[in-house]
């Protein structure tokens, strides 16, 4: 077994209203920044004990399905960064 | 001018206690996942109207300093993804 660091991004599914993204966009525009739009999400870096990078990625997907991402409204991206 | 999509990650500075990361790590371990540790952060994708990718990155850094990242406790990463 080895330690693998996996990066997990959780975003609202495209097409859903993103209140936080809209708030950020309006606040930045109000400060004078040339912002057209913004999306806001969560990001995690999780150190996992797994036999391989492939296993670590599969475990990370299970973690998203089980806890980190709401299957109805969220989409997620998983990327194995390397050994922790 | 052109539209540039910039990805901004905001993390707690290394060494600071990460309550959310710890909660996620404990919850996942409690569900039986082989998690050793976890960090939690925020991620934004911002579409900016700028003359170049370099200008877009510079603007994104200013946005972090002005609003998106708390200079005392946060660190941030900026990456220009491409034209929006």
Backbone of each chain as nested JSON, in Angstrom:
{
  "chains": [
    {"id": "A", "residues": [
      {"number": 1, "name": "UNK", "atoms": {"N": [0.852, -1.2, 0.0], "CA": [0.0, 0.0, 0.0], "C": [0.879, 1.238, 0.0]}},
      {"number": 2, "name": "UNK", "atoms": {"N": [0.321, 2.345, -0.527], "CA": [1.086, 3.6, -0.521], "C": [0.112, 4.77, -0.323]}},
      {"number": 3, "name": "UNK", "atoms": {"N": [0.66, 5.902, 0.026], "CA": [-0.182, 7.103, 0.215], "C": [-0.321, 7.816, -1.113]}},
      {"number": 4, "name": "UNK", "atoms": {"N": [-1.54, 8.125, -1.491], "CA": [-1.816, 8.865, -2.733], "C": [-2.611, 10.12, -2.384]}},
      {"number": 5, "name": "UNK", "atoms": {"N": [-2.195, 11.255, -2.949], "CA": [-2.949, 12.497, -2.745], "C": [-3.887, 12.687, -3.933]}},
      {"number": 6, "name": "UNK", "atoms": {"N": [-5.169, 12.805, -3.626], "CA": [-6.172, 12.946, -4.679], "C": [-6.852, 14.309, -4.538]}},
      {"number": 7, "name": "UNK", "atoms": {"N": [-6.929, 15.016, -5.671], "CA": [-7.612, 16.311, -5.666], "C": [-9.042, 16.09, -6.152]}},
      {"number": 8, "name": "UNK", "atoms": {"N": [-10.014, 16.619, -5.41], "CA": [-11.435, 16.457, -5.739], "C": [-12.059, 17.843, -5.845]}},
      {"number": 9, "name": "UNK", "atoms": {"N": [-12.652, 18.111, -7.003], "CA": [-13.379, 19.373, -7.174], "C": [-14.87, 19.068, -7.23]}},
      {"number": 10, "name": "UNK", "atoms": {"N": [-15.659, 19.841, -6.502], "CA": [-17.115, 19.657, -6.506], "C": [-17.757, 20.971, -6.951]}},
      {"number": 11, "name": "UNK", "atoms": {"N": [-18.521, 20.886, -8.061], "CA": [-19.172, 22.067, -8.635], "C": [-20.673, 21.827, -8.719]}},
      {"number": 12, "name": "UNK", "atoms": {"N": [-21.427, 22.917, -8.74], "CA": [-22.839, 22.769, -9.064], "C": [-22.944, 22.334, -10.528]}},
      {"number": 13, "name": "UNK", "atoms": {"N": [-23.906, 21.476, -10.833], "CA": [-24.097, 21.043, -12.216], "C": [-24.371, 22.261, -13.091]}},
      {"number": 14, "name": "UNK", "atoms": {"N": [-23.854, 22.192, -14.366], "CA": [-24.138, 23.27, -15.305], "C": [-25.645, 23.471, -15.427]}},
      {"number": 15, "name": "UNK", "atoms": {"N": [-26.015, 24.74, -15.557], "CA": [-27.446, 25.02, -15.755], "C": [-28.165, 25.346, -14.462]}},
      {"number": 16, "name": "UNK", "atoms": {"N": [-27.573, 24.94, -13.32], "CA": [-28.231, 25.275, -12.054], "C": [-27.809, 26.683, -11.627]}},
      {"number": 17, "name": "UNK", "atoms": {"N": [-28.701, 27.401, -10.983], "CA": [-28.382, 28.731, -10.474], "C": [-27.273, 28.597, -9.424]}},
      {"number": 18, "name": "UNK", "atoms": {"N": [-26.24, 29.444, -9.543], "CA": [-25.09, 29.399, -8.629], "C": [-25.08, 30.704, -7.815]}},
      {"number": 19, "name": "UNK", "atoms": {"N": [-25.848, 30.73, -6.697], "CA": [-25.972, 31.983, -5.931], "C": [-24.614, 32.528, -5.496]}},
      {"number": 20, "name": "UNK", "atoms": {"N": [-23.73, 31.599, -5.042], "CA": [-22.434, 32.064, -4.545], "C": [-21.597, 32.637, -5.699]}},
      {"number": 21, "name": "UNK", "atoms": {"N": [-21.634, 31.938, -6.832], "CA": [-20.899, 32.431, -7.99], "C": [-21.414, 33.793, -8.432]}},
      {"number": 22, "name": "UNK", "atoms": {"N": [-22.733, 33.95, -8.406], "CA": [-23.329, 35.236, -8.817], "C": [-22.938, 36.334, -7.83]}},
      {"number": 23, "name": "UNK", "atoms": {"N": [-22.944, 36.015, -6.535], "CA": [-22.577, 37.011, -5.521], "C": [-21.132, 37.458, -5.708]}},
      {"number": 24, "name": "UNK", "atoms": {"N": [-20.251, 36.485, -5.955], "CA": [-18.832, 36.809, -6.162], "C": [-18.685, 37.681, -7.406]}},
      {"number": 25, "name": "UNK", "atoms": {"N": [-19.363, 37.307, -8.474], "CA": [-19.264, 38.06, -9.728], "C": [-19.725, 39.504, -9.531]}},
      {"number": 26, "name": "UNK", "atoms": {"N": [-20.867, 39.673, -8.847], "CA": [-21.404, 41.024, -8.63], "C": [-20.503, 41.84, -7.706]}},
      {"number": 27, "name": "UNK", "atoms": {"N": [-19.946, 41.182, -6.683], "CA": [-19.07, 41.911, -5.756], "C": [-17.806, 42.369, -6.482]}},
      {"number": 28, "name": "UNK", "atoms": {"N": [-17.212, 41.489, -7.277], "CA": [-15.986, 41.85, -8.002], "C": [-16.283, 42.938, -9.03]}},
      {"number": 29, "name": "UNK", "atoms": {"N": [-17.392, 42.824, -9.735], "CA": [-17.756, 43.872, -10.708], "C": [-17.973, 45.195, -9.975]}},
      {"number": 30, "name": "UNK", "atoms": {"N": [-18.608, 45.124, -8.834], "CA": [-18.853, 46.339, -8.038], "C": [-17.564, 46.994, -7.583]}},
      {"number": 31, "name": "UNK", "atoms": {"N": [-16.495, 46.195, -7.507], "CA": [-15.188, 46.737, -7.109], "C": [-14.404, 47.232, -8.328]}},
      {"number": 32, "name": "UNK", "atoms": {"N": [-15.047, 47.095, -9.503], "CA": [-14.429, 47.619, -10.721], "C": [-13.673, 46.591, -11.543]}},
      {"number": 33, "name": "UNK", "atoms": {"N": [-13.736, 45.307, -11.168], "CA": [-13.029, 44.291, -11.949], "C": [-13.863, 43.909, -13.177]}},
      {"number": 34, "name": "UNK", "atoms": {"N": [-13.211, 43.669, -14.315], "CA": [-13.941, 43.335, -15.565], "C": [-14.384, 41.87, -15.576]}},
      {"number": 35, "name": "UNK", "atoms": {"N": [-15.266, 41.512, -14.641], "CA": [-15.734, 40.128, -14.502], "C": [-17.037, 39.945, -15.263]}},
      {"number": 36, "name": "UNK", "atoms": {"N": [-17.115, 38.888, -16.074], "CA": [-18.34, 38.602, -16.82], "C": [-19.2, 37.59, -16.074]}},
      {"number": 37, "name": "UNK", "atoms": {"N": [-18.545, 36.606, -15.455], "CA": [-19.294, 35.602, -14.679], "C": [-18.318, 34.887, -13.754]}},
      {"number": 38, "name": "UNK", "atoms": {"N": [-18.889, 34.178, -12.774], "CA": [-18.045, 33.408, -11.851], "C": [-18.79, 32.169, -11.385]}},
      {"number": 39, "name": "UNK", "atoms": {"N": [-18.051, 31.08, -11.199], "CA": [-18.602, 29.859, -10.613], "C": [-17.828, 29.621, -9.315]}},
      {"number": 40, "name": "UNK", "atoms": {"N": [-18.531, 29.106, -8.308], "CA": [-17.875, 28.808, -7.032], "C": [-18.06, 27.331, -6.717]}},
      {"number": 41, "name": "UNK", "atoms": {"N": [-17.017, 26.706, -6.188], "CA": [-17.12, 25.296, -5.838], "C": [-16.255, 24.971, -4.641]}},
      {"number": 42, "name": "UNK", "atoms": {"N": [-16.203, 23.695, -4.327], "CA": [-15.371, 23.207, -3.223], "C": [-14.237, 22.376, -3.799]}},
      {"number": 43, "name": "UNK", "atoms": {"N": [-13.12, 22.409, -3.092], "CA": [-11.986, 21.587, -3.519], "C": [-11.402, 20.893, -2.291]}},
      {"number": 44, "name": "UNK", "atoms": {"N": [-11.016, 19.638, -2.477], "CA": [-10.439, 18.848, -1.381], "C": [-9.146, 18.213, -1.874]}},
      {"number": 45, "name": "UNK", "atoms": {"N": [-8.184, 18.082, -1.002], "CA": [-7.019, 17.23, -1.273], "C": [-7.022, 16.174, -0.166]}},
      {"number": 46, "name": "UNK", "atoms": {"N": [-7.205, 14.924, -0.575], "CA": [-7.37, 13.827, 0.38], "C": [-6.202, 12.845, 0.217]}},
      {"number": 47, "name": "UNK", "atoms": {"N": [-5.547, 12.538, 1.322], "CA": [-4.459, 11.554, 1.286], "C": [-5.056, 10.189, 1.624]}},
      {"number": 48, "name": "UNK", "atoms": {"N": [-4.906, 9.262, 0.679], "CA": [-5.553, 7.954, 0.767], "C": [-4.487, 6.867, 0.781]}},
      {"number": 49, "name": "UNK", "atoms": {"N": [-4.712, 5.842, 1.593], "CA": [-3.831, 4.673, 1.618], "C": [-4.414, 3.659, 0.639]}},
      {"number": 50, "name": "UNK", "atoms": {"N": [-3.739, 3.429, -0.49], "CA": [-4.292, 2.532, -1.516], "C": [-3.157, 1.794, -2.214]}},
      {"number": 51, "name": "UNK", "atoms": {"N": [-3.557, 0.695, -2.881], "CA": [-2.55, -0.141, -3.526], "C": [-2.003, 0.459, -4.802]}},
      {"number": 52, "name": "UNK", "atoms": {"N": [-2.774, 1.354, -5.43], "CA": [-2.325, 1.959, -6.692], "C": [-3.05, 3.28, -6.901]}},
      {"number": 53, "name": "UNK", "atoms": {"N": [-2.575, 4.057, -7.873], "CA": [-3.227, 5.334, -8.194], "C": [-4.647, 5.072, -8.723]}},
      {"number": 54, "name": "UNK", "atoms": {"N": [-4.791, 3.983, -9.476], "CA": [-6.114, 3.643, -10.022], "C": [-7.089, 3.346, -8.875]}},
      {"number": 55, "name": "UNK", "atoms": {"N": [-6.606, 2.595, -7.887], "CA": [-7.467, 2.291, -6.734], "C": [-7.791, 3.576, -5.96]}},
      {"number": 56, "name": "UNK", "atoms": {"N": [-6.806, 4.44, -5.82], "CA": [-7.02, 5.71, -5.095], "C": [-8.096, 6.54, -5.805]}},
      {"number": 57, "name": "UNK", "atoms": {"N": [-8.031, 6.573, -7.146], "CA": [-9.026, 7.356, -7.894], "C": [-10.415, 6.753, -7.715]}},
      {"number": 58, "name": "UNK", "atoms": {"N": [-10.479, 5.443, -7.748], "CA": [-11.775, 4.774, -7.588], "C": [-12.352, 5.032, -6.193]}},
      {"number": 59, "name": "UNK", "atoms": {"N": [-11.493, 4.966, -5.179], "CA": [-11.941, 5.261, -3.815], "C": [-12.44, 6.698, -3.716]}},
      {"number": 60, "name": "UNK", "atoms": {"N": [-11.715, 7.615, -4.373], "CA": [-12.099, 9.039, -4.313], "C": [-13.479, 9.24, -4.932]}},
      {"number": 61, "name": "UNK", "atoms": {"N": [-13.751, 8.514, -6.041], "CA": [-15.083, 8.628, -6.66], "C": [-16.153, 8.116, -5.693]}},
      {"number": 62, "name": "UNK", "atoms": {"N": [-15.852, 7.017, -5.01], "CA": [-16.813, 6.497, -4.023], "C": [-17.047, 7.525, -2.913]}},
      {"number": 63, "name": "UNK", "atoms": {"N": [-15.976, 8.212, -2.485], "CA": [-16.11, 9.237, -1.443], "C": [-17.025, 10.372, -1.908]}},
      {"number": 64, "name": "UNK", "atoms": {"N": [-16.906, 10.723, -3.182], "CA": [-17.769, 11.78, -3.716], "C": [-19.229, 11.321, -3.679]}},
      {"number": 65, "name": "UNK", "atoms": {"N": [-19.457, 10.098, -4.143], "CA": [-20.817, 9.577, -4.189], "C": [-21.398, 9.427, -2.778]}},
      {"number": 66, "name": "UNK", "atoms": {"N": [-20.512, 9.08, -1.815], "CA": [-20.99, 8.79, -0.451], "C": [-21.157, 10.048, 0.393]}},
      {"number": 67, "name": "UNK", "atoms": {"N": [-20.293, 11.062, 0.157], "CA": [-20.307, 12.193, 1.106], "C": [-20.092, 13.564, 0.459]}},
      {"number": 68, "name": "UNK", "atoms": {"N": [-19.07, 13.662, -0.4], "CA": [-18.582, 14.992, -0.77], "C": [-19.445, 15.696, -1.825]}},
      {"number": 69, "name": "UNK", "atoms": {"N": [-20.173, 14.939, -2.629], "CA": [-20.963, 15.577, -3.687], "C": [-22.414, 15.128, -3.594]}},
      {"number": 70, "name": "UNK", "atoms": {"N": [-23.317, 16.081, -3.725], "CA": [-24.751, 15.768, -3.735], "C": [-25.1, 15.323, -5.154]}},
      {"number": 71, "name": "UNK", "atoms": {"N": [-25.5, 14.047, -5.336], "CA": [-25.701, 13.508, -6.695], "C": [-26.751, 14.265, -7.506]}},
      {"number": 72, "name": "UNK", "atoms": {"N": [-27.67, 14.929, -6.841], "CA": [-28.746, 15.631, -7.576], "C": [-28.226, 16.938, -8.169]}},
      {"number": 73, "name": "UNK", "atoms": {"N": [-27.441, 17.678, -7.405], "CA": [-27.101, 19.04, -7.87], "C": [-25.619, 19.234, -8.165]}},
      {"number": 74, "name": "UNK", "atoms": {"N": [-24.765, 18.286, -7.731], "CA": [-23.329, 18.517, -7.928], "C": [-22.739, 17.639, -9.026]}},
      {"number": 75, "name": "UNK", "atoms": {"N": [-21.652, 18.143, -9.622], "CA": [-20.787, 17.299, -10.459], "C": [-19.413, 17.363, -9.806]}},
      {"number": 76, "name": "UNK", "atoms": {"N": [-18.56, 16.351, -10.075], "CA": [-17.243, 16.369, -9.427], "C": [-16.157, 15.894, -10.391]}},
      {"number": 77, "name": "UNK", "atoms": {"N": [-14.939, 16.333, -10.098], "CA": [-13.759, 15.924, -10.875], "C": [-12.752, 15.356, -9.887]}},
      {"number": 78, "name": "UNK", "atoms": {"N": [-12.123, 14.252, -10.281], "CA": [-11.133, 13.6, -9.407], "C": [-9.805, 13.521, -10.15]}},
      {"number": 79, "name": "UNK", "atoms": {"N": [-8.729, 13.884, -9.48], "CA": [-7.408, 13.807, -10.113], "C": [-6.396, 13.309, -9.085]}},
      {"number": 80, "name": "UNK", "atoms": {"N": [-5.696, 12.215, -9.405], "CA": [-4.661, 11.714, -8.5], "C": [-3.408, 12.545, -8.725]}},
      {"number": 81, "name": "UNK", "atoms": {"N": [-2.951, 13.214, -7.691], "CA": [-1.819, 14.134, -7.844], "C": [-0.487, 13.418, -7.731]}},
      {"number": 82, "name": "UNK", "atoms": {"N": [-0.445, 12.349, -6.982], "CA": [0.837, 11.667, -6.81], "C": [0.895, 11.08, -5.426]}},
      {"number": 83, "name": "UNK", "atoms": {"N": [2.071, 10.59, -5.078], "CA": [2.208, 9.927, -3.78], "C": [2.279, 10.975, -2.675]}},
      {"number": 84, "name": "UNK", "atoms": {"N": [1.566, 10.795, -1.609], "CA": [1.534, 11.751, -0.478], "C": [2.81, 11.718, 0.341]}}
    ]},
    {"id": "B", "residues": [
      {"number": 1, "name": "UNK", "atoms": {"N": [-9.71, 43.268, -26.603], "CA": [-9.988, 42.552, -25.351], "C": [-10.568, 41.18, -25.685]}},
      {"number": 2, "name": "UNK", "atoms": {"N": [-10.4, 40.227, -24.744], "CA": [-10.957, 38.882, -24.951], "C": [-11.375, 38.32, -23.587]}},
      {"number": 3, "name": "UNK", "atoms": {"N": [-12.188, 37.299, -23.649], "CA": [-12.651, 36.656, -22.414], "C": [-11.66, 35.57, -22.015]}},
      {"number": 4, "name": "UNK", "atoms": {"N": [-11.213, 35.602, -20.792], "CA": [-10.297, 34.586, -20.269], "C": [-10.932, 33.925, -19.051]}},
      {"number": 5, "name": "UNK", "atoms": {"N": [-10.87, 32.589, -18.99], "CA": [-11.377, 31.88, -17.817], "C": [-10.197, 31.592, -16.892]}},
      {"number": 6, "name": "UNK", "atoms": {"N": [-10.319, 32.058, -15.662], "CA": [-9.227, 31.881, -14.697], "C": [-9.72, 31.014, -13.549]}},
      {"number": 7, "name": "UNK", "atoms": {"N": [-8.932, 30.0, -13.22], "CA": [-9.279, 29.142, -12.08], "C": [-8.511, 29.634, -10.853]}},
      {"number": 8, "name": "UNK", "atoms": {"N": [-9.209, 29.851, -9.756], "CA": [-8.614, 30.356, -8.51], "C": [-8.899, 29.343, -7.397]}},
      {"number": 9, "name": "UNK", "atoms": {"N": [-7.851, 28.867, -6.755], "CA": [-8.017, 27.988, -5.595], "C": [-7.609, 28.758, -4.337]}},
      {"number": 10, "name": "UNK", "atoms": {"N": [-8.41, 28.664, -3.299], "CA": [-8.105, 29.325, -2.029], "C": [-8.055, 28.264, -0.932]}},
      {"number": 11, "name": "UNK", "atoms": {"N": [-6.897, 28.169, -0.287], "CA": [-6.671, 27.166, 0.756], "C": [-6.26, 27.876, 2.048]}},
      {"number": 12, "name": "UNK", "atoms": {"N": [-6.489, 27.2, 3.175], "CA": [-5.905, 27.699, 4.409], "C": [-4.392, 27.535, 4.319]}},
      {"number": 13, "name": "UNK", "atoms": {"N": [-3.661, 28.479, 4.866], "CA": [-2.205, 28.383, 4.85], "C": [-1.762, 27.1, 5.559]}},
      {"number": 14, "name": "UNK", "atoms": {"N": [-0.674, 26.496, 5.052], "CA": [-0.132, 25.31, 5.697], "C": [0.153, 25.624, 7.168]}},
      {"number": 15, "name": "UNK", "atoms": {"N": [-0.095, 24.632, 8.005], "CA": [0.216, 24.814, 9.439], "C": [-0.98, 25.295, 10.239]}},
      {"number": 16, "name": "UNK", "atoms": {"N": [-1.969, 25.874, 9.563], "CA": [-3.157, 26.32, 10.304], "C": [-4.106, 25.14, 10.471]}},
      {"number": 17, "name": "UNK", "atoms": {"N": [-4.807, 25.089, 11.575], "CA": [-5.8, 24.037, 11.811], "C": [-6.9, 24.16, 10.752]}},
      {"number": 18, "name": "UNK", "atoms": {"N": [-7.269, 23.041, 10.132], "CA": [-8.279, 23.027, 9.064], "C": [-9.488, 22.231, 9.566]}},
      {"number": 19, "name": "UNK", "atoms": {"N": [-10.39, 22.899, 10.307], "CA": [-11.521, 22.169, 10.91], "C": [-12.345, 21.403, 9.886]}},
      {"number": 20, "name": "UNK", "atoms": {"N": [-12.572, 22.053, 8.718], "CA": [-13.411, 21.394, 7.719], "C": [-12.693, 20.166, 7.158]}},
      {"number": 21, "name": "UNK", "atoms": {"N": [-11.38, 20.341, 6.895], "CA": [-10.622, 19.204, 6.385], "C": [-10.618, 18.051, 7.38]}},
      {"number": 22, "name": "UNK", "atoms": {"N": [-10.469, 18.402, 8.651], "CA": [-10.454, 17.359, 9.692], "C": [-11.816, 16.665, 9.771]}},
      {"number": 23, "name": "UNK", "atoms": {"N": [-12.883, 17.446, 9.685], "CA": [-14.235, 16.86, 9.749], "C": [-14.461, 15.901, 8.586]}},
      {"number": 24, "name": "UNK", "atoms": {"N": [-14.026, 16.315, 7.397], "CA": [-14.191, 15.464, 6.208], "C": [-13.377, 14.178, 6.385]}},
      {"number": 25, "name": "UNK", "atoms": {"N": [-12.152, 14.331, 6.863], "CA": [-11.278, 13.169, 7.046], "C": [-11.885, 12.181, 8.037]}},
      {"number": 26, "name": "UNK", "atoms": {"N": [-12.392, 12.697, 9.14], "CA": [-12.977, 11.831, 10.176], "C": [-14.258, 11.175, 9.675]}},
      {"number": 27, "name": "UNK", "atoms": {"N": [-15.06, 11.93, 8.93], "CA": [-16.323, 11.369, 8.419], "C": [-16.029, 10.247, 7.423]}},
      {"number": 28, "name": "UNK", "atoms": {"N": [-15.081, 10.49, 6.531], "CA": [-14.744, 9.468, 5.528], "C": [-14.134, 8.238, 6.206]}},
      {"number": 29, "name": "UNK", "atoms": {"N": [-13.254, 8.459, 7.177], "CA": [-12.673, 7.315, 7.908], "C": [-13.776, 6.546, 8.606]}},
      {"number": 30, "name": "UNK", "atoms": {"N": [-14.699, 7.268, 9.195], "CA": [-15.812, 6.629, 9.897], "C": [-16.679, 5.799, 8.977]}},
      {"number": 31, "name": "UNK", "atoms": {"N": [-16.663, 6.12, 7.682], "CA": [-17.436, 5.355, 6.693], "C": [-16.604, 4.189, 6.152]}},
      {"number": 32, "name": "UNK", "atoms": {"N": [-15.362, 4.088, 6.674], "CA": [-14.534, 2.946, 6.294], "C": [-13.537, 3.221, 5.181]}},
      {"number": 33, "name": "UNK", "atoms": {"N": [-13.426, 4.469, 4.754], "CA": [-12.463, 4.793, 3.698], "C": [-11.058, 4.937, 4.303]}},
      {"number": 34, "name": "UNK", "atoms": {"N": [-10.032, 4.47, 3.584], "CA": [-8.646, 4.524, 4.104], "C": [-8.041, 5.917, 3.955]}},
      {"number": 35, "name": "UNK", "atoms": {"N": [-8.634, 6.908, 4.637], "CA": [-8.195, 8.3, 4.521], "C": [-7.21, 8.622, 5.641]}},
      {"number": 36, "name": "UNK", "atoms": {"N": [-6.089, 9.225, 5.295], "CA": [-5.09, 9.615, 6.3], "C": [-5.274, 11.065, 6.709]}},
      {"number": 37, "name": "UNK", "atoms": {"N": [-5.61, 11.914, 5.73], "CA": [-5.842, 13.335, 6.037], "C": [-6.607, 13.963, 4.873]}},
      {"number": 38, "name": "UNK", "atoms": {"N": [-7.156, 15.155, 5.147], "CA": [-7.875, 15.863, 4.083], "C": [-7.742, 17.363, 4.298]}},
      {"number": 39, "name": "UNK", "atoms": {"N": [-7.652, 18.105, 3.182], "CA": [-7.679, 19.566, 3.222], "C": [-8.919, 20.001, 2.435]}},
      {"number": 40, "name": "UNK", "atoms": {"N": [-9.545, 21.075, 2.904], "CA": [-10.73, 21.595, 2.208], "C": [-10.464, 23.042, 1.814]}},
      {"number": 41, "name": "UNK", "atoms": {"N": [-10.9, 23.408, 0.611], "CA": [-10.715, 24.789, 0.165], "C": [-11.844, 25.215, -0.744]}},
      {"number": 42, "name": "UNK", "atoms": {"N": [-11.691, 26.409, -1.279], "CA": [-12.684, 26.955, -2.203], "C": [-12.037, 27.041, -3.584]}},
      {"number": 43, "name": "UNK", "atoms": {"N": [-12.905, 26.911, -4.588], "CA": [-12.396, 27.04, -5.959], "C": [-13.368, 27.894, -6.757]}},
      {"number": 44, "name": "UNK", "atoms": {"N": [-12.82, 28.764, -7.585], "CA": [-13.644, 29.649, -8.415], "C": [-13.17, 29.547, -9.862]}},
      {"number": 45, "name": "UNK", "atoms": {"N": [-14.103, 29.653, -10.79], "CA": [-13.739, 29.866, -12.191], "C": [-14.378, 31.197, -12.583]}},
      {"number": 46, "name": "UNK", "atoms": {"N": [-13.532, 32.158, -12.91], "CA": [-13.995, 33.516, -13.173], "C": [-13.693, 33.875, -14.636]}},
      {"number": 47, "name": "UNK", "atoms": {"N": [-14.708, 34.349, -15.347], "CA": [-14.509, 34.785, -16.731], "C": [-14.248, 36.283, -16.712]}},
      {"number": 48, "name": "UNK", "atoms": {"N": [-13.061, 36.652, -17.215], "CA": [-12.58, 38.028, -17.124], "C": [-12.392, 38.589, -18.536]}},
      {"number": 49, "name": "UNK", "atoms": {"N": [-12.721, 39.836, -18.716], "CA": [-12.479, 40.537, -19.98], "C": [-11.125, 41.235, -19.844]}},
      {"number": 50, "name": "UNK", "atoms": {"N": [-10.137, 40.743, -20.58], "CA": [-8.783, 41.318, -20.44], "C": [-8.06, 41.275, -21.776]}},
      {"number": 51, "name": "UNK", "atoms": {"N": [-6.986, 42.105, -21.856], "CA": [-6.255, 42.208, -23.115], "C": [-5.386, 41.004, -23.406]}},
      {"number": 52, "name": "UNK", "atoms": {"N": [-5.001, 40.257, -22.341], "CA": [-4.122, 39.093, -22.553], "C": [-4.281, 38.14, -21.373]}},
      {"number": 53, "name": "UNK", "atoms": {"N": [-3.738, 36.943, -21.523], "CA": [-3.78, 35.958, -20.43], "C": [-2.976, 36.477, -19.24]}},
      {"number": 54, "name": "UNK", "atoms": {"N": [-1.873, 37.147, -19.537], "CA": [-1.033, 37.696, -18.463], "C": [-1.817, 38.735, -17.66]}},
      {"number": 55, "name": "UNK", "atoms": {"N": [-2.559, 39.583, -18.368], "CA": [-3.354, 40.61, -17.681], "C": [-4.472, 39.942, -16.877]}},
      {"number": 56, "name": "UNK", "atoms": {"N": [-5.056, 38.898, -17.445], "CA": [-6.14, 38.177, -16.747], "C": [-5.607, 37.577, -15.446]}},
      {"number": 57, "name": "UNK", "atoms": {"N": [-4.401, 36.995, -15.505], "CA": [-3.818, 36.395, -14.295], "C": [-3.546, 37.463, -13.248]}},
      {"number": 58, "name": "UNK", "atoms": {"N": [-3.036, 38.593, -13.702], "CA": [-2.732, 39.681, -12.774], "C": [-4.013, 40.201, -12.105]}},
      {"number": 59, "name": "UNK", "atoms": {"N": [-5.068, 40.339, -12.919], "CA": [-6.354, 40.782, -12.37], "C": [-6.874, 39.769, -11.345]}},
      {"number": 60, "name": "UNK", "atoms": {"N": [-6.714, 38.49, -11.66], "CA": [-7.197, 37.44, -10.754], "C": [-6.461, 37.51, -9.418]}},
      {"number": 61, "name": "UNK", "atoms": {"N": [-5.175, 37.785, -9.474], "CA": [-4.407, 37.93, -8.208], "C": [-4.936, 39.12, -7.402]}},
      {"number": 62, "name": "UNK", "atoms": {"N": [-5.23, 40.208, -8.101], "CA": [-5.801, 41.378, -7.411], "C": [-7.152, 41.03, -6.771]}},
      {"number": 63, "name": "UNK", "atoms": {"N": [-7.963, 40.208, -7.466], "CA": [-9.266, 39.799, -6.935], "C": [-9.09, 38.983, -5.66]}},
      {"number": 64, "name": "UNK", "atoms": {"N": [-8.06, 38.14, -5.648], "CA": [-7.786, 37.34, -4.447], "C": [-7.422, 38.252, -3.283]}},
      {"number": 65, "name": "UNK", "atoms": {"N": [-6.521, 39.2, -3.567], "CA": [-6.075, 40.119, -2.511], "C": [-7.24, 40.993, -2.02]}},
      {"number": 66, "name": "UNK", "atoms": {"N": [-8.129, 41.357, -2.946], "CA": [-9.204, 42.306, -2.6], "C": [-10.401, 41.62, -1.943]}},
      {"number": 67, "name": "UNK", "atoms": {"N": [-10.692, 40.346, -2.353], "CA": [-11.958, 39.764, -1.884], "C": [-11.884, 38.273, -1.565]}},
      {"number": 68, "name": "UNK", "atoms": {"N": [-11.292, 37.502, -2.475], "CA": [-11.492, 36.045, -2.414], "C": [-10.628, 35.344, -1.367]}},
      {"number": 69, "name": "UNK", "atoms": {"N": [-9.513, 35.923, -0.995], "CA": [-8.622, 35.255, -0.036], "C": [-8.312, 36.19, 1.134]}},
      {"number": 70, "name": "UNK", "atoms": {"N": [-8.397, 35.621, 2.337], "CA": [-8.038, 36.4, 3.53], "C": [-6.509, 36.349, 3.662]}},
      {"number": 71, "name": "UNK", "atoms": {"N": [-5.836, 37.513, 3.52], "CA": [-4.365, 37.504, 3.477], "C": [-3.712, 36.915, 4.729]}},
      {"number": 72, "name": "UNK", "atoms": {"N": [-4.412, 36.936, 5.85], "CA": [-3.802, 36.439, 7.102], "C": [-3.801, 34.911, 7.12]}},
      {"number": 73, "name": "UNK", "atoms": {"N": [-4.891, 34.282, 6.689], "CA": [-4.994, 32.829, 6.893], "C": [-5.025, 32.032, 5.611]}},
      {"number": 74, "name": "UNK", "atoms": {"N": [-5.227, 32.704, 4.467], "CA": [-5.371, 31.932, 3.225], "C": [-4.15, 32.059, 2.32]}},
      {"number": 75, "name": "UNK", "atoms": {"N": [-3.96, 30.982, 1.509], "CA": [-3.035, 31.087, 0.371], "C": [-3.877, 30.8, -0.866]}},
      {"number": 76, "name": "UNK", "atoms": {"N": [-3.425, 31.25, -2.036], "CA": [-4.251, 31.032, -3.238], "C": [-3.368, 30.676, -4.436]}},
      {"number": 77, "name": "UNK", "atoms": {"N": [-3.988, 29.982, -5.375], "CA": [-3.328, 29.61, -6.632], "C": [-4.204, 30.125, -7.766]}},
      {"number": 78, "name": "UNK", "atoms": {"N": [-3.559, 30.701, -8.789], "CA": [-4.289, 31.238, -9.942], "C": [-3.785, 30.546, -11.203]}},
      {"number": 79, "name": "UNK", "atoms": {"N": [-4.722, 30.115, -12.065], "CA": [-4.321, 29.47, -13.322], "C": [-5.261, 29.949, -14.423]}},
      {"number": 80, "name": "UNK", "atoms": {"N": [-4.699, 30.496, -15.5], "CA": [-5.522, 30.914, -16.633], "C": [-5.809, 29.682, -17.468]}},
      {"number": 81, "name": "UNK", "atoms": {"N": [-7.088, 29.335, -17.604], "CA": [-7.451, 28.09, -18.294], "C": [-7.516, 28.284, -19.799]}},
      {"number": 82, "name": "UNK", "atoms": {"N": [-7.824, 29.483, -20.237], "CA": [-7.957, 29.662, -21.673], "C": [-9.029, 30.678, -21.943]}},
      {"number": 83, "name": "UNK", "atoms": {"N": [-9.371, 30.848, -23.228], "CA": [-10.354, 31.863, -23.583], "C": [-11.746, 31.35, -23.239]}},
      {"number": 84, "name": "UNK", "atoms": {"N": [-12.54, 32.19, -22.64], "CA": [-13.899, 31.826, -22.211], "C": [-14.873, 31.716, -23.382]}}
    ]}
  ]
}
